[in-house]
Amino acid sequence: MTKYFTMMSVRVVCFVLMVAVQPYSWYTWLFAVGAIVLPYLAVVIANVAAPPAARAIAPERQLASAASEVPPEAPLSASPGVIRISESPQSAEGER
C-alpha cells in the first residue's frame, strides 16, 4: 500500500509539472510519460508485492491429524470422519 501511494503521488507531481513548467520542451514529454506509465507500474508492483496465500491442506490430511489427537479411550463418535458423496454408474437396464 505504501509503494502504491508513493508511486501515485509521484504520478500526480509528474502531471502537475507537465502542465505547469514553462516553456514546454523534452522534459514535458518525460513528465507525460511518468504520468501515463506510473499507474500501470503501481498496480503491478502492488499486486506482486502481496505475500503468497497459505497453501491449502487436503481435508483428509487435516482430519487424520485431528483424529490422531483423539485419545484412544474416547468414544468412536468423537473421532471425525470423512463423508464422501459420489455418483454410482447407471445400470444397463436404467434401473437403480
C-alpha positions in Angstrom: 0.0 0.0 0.0 2.9 2.4 0.8 4.6 1.7 -2.5 1.3 2.2 -4.4 0.6 5.5 -2.6 4.2 6.7 -3.2 4.1 5.9 -6.9 0.7 7.6 -7.3 2.0 10.7 -5.5 4.9 10.8 -8.0 2.4 10.5 -10.8 0.4 13.5 -9.5 3.6 15.5 -9.3 4.5 14.5 -12.9 1.1 15.5 -14.1 1.3 18.9 -12.4 4.8 19.6 -13.6 3.8 18.6 -17.1 1.2 21.3 -17.2 2.9 24.0 -15.0 6.5 24.0 -16.2 7.0 26.6 -19.0 8.4 26.6 -21.7 7.4 23.2 -23.0 10.3 21.1 -24.0 11.7 17.5 -23.9 11.1 17.3 -20.1 7.4 17.9 -20.7 7.3 14.6 -22.6 9.2 13.0 -19.7 6.6 14.2 -17.2 3.8 13.0 -19.5 5.3 9.5 -19.8 5.6 9.4 -16.0 2.0 10.4 -15.6 0.9 7.7 -18.1 3.1 4.8 -17.1 3.3 5.1 -13.3 -0.3 4.0 -12.6 0.3 0.7 -14.5 3.6 0.1 -12.7 2.0 1.0 -9.3 -0.7 -1.6 -9.8 1.7 -4.3 -11.0 4.1 -3.7 -8.1 1.3 -3.6 -5.5 -0.1 -6.9 -6.7 3.3 -8.6 -6.9 4.4 -7.5 -3.5 1.4 -9.2 -1.8 2.5 -12.1 0.4 1.5 -15.5 -1.1 -1.6 -17.2 0.3 -1.2 -20.1 2.7 -1.2 -23.5 1.0 -4.4 -25.4 1.3 -4.4 -28.6 3.3 -6.4 -31.6 2.0 -9.4 -32.3 4.3 -8.3 -35.9 4.7 -4.9 -34.9 6.0 -6.3 -32.3 8.3 -8.9 -34.8 9.7 -6.2 -37.5 10.0 -4.1 -35.3 12.2 -7.2 -34.3 14.3 -8.2 -38.0 14.6 -4.7 -38.9 15.9 -5.2 -36.3 18.7 -8.3 -38.0 20.0 -7.4 -40.2 23.0 -8.0 -43.9 22.5 -10.5 -44.1 25.4 -12.7 -41.6 23.7 -16.0 -42.9 22.2 -16.0 -43.7 18.5 -18.5 -40.9 17.7 -16.0 -38.3 18.9 -13.5 -39.0 16.2 -14.1 -37.1 13.0 -14.7 -38.9 9.8 -14.8 -38.1 6.1 -18.1 -38.3 4.2 -17.7 -38.9 0.5 -20.5 -38.5 -1.9 -20.2 -39.9 -5.3 -22.5 -40.9 -8.1 -22.8 -44.5 -9.0 -22.8 -45.6 -12.6 -26.2 -46.2 -14.2 -27.1 -49.8 -14.8 -27.6 -51.1 -18.3 -31.3 -51.6 -17.7 -31.9 -48.0 -16.5 -33.0 -49.1 -13.0 -31.4 -48.1 -9.8 
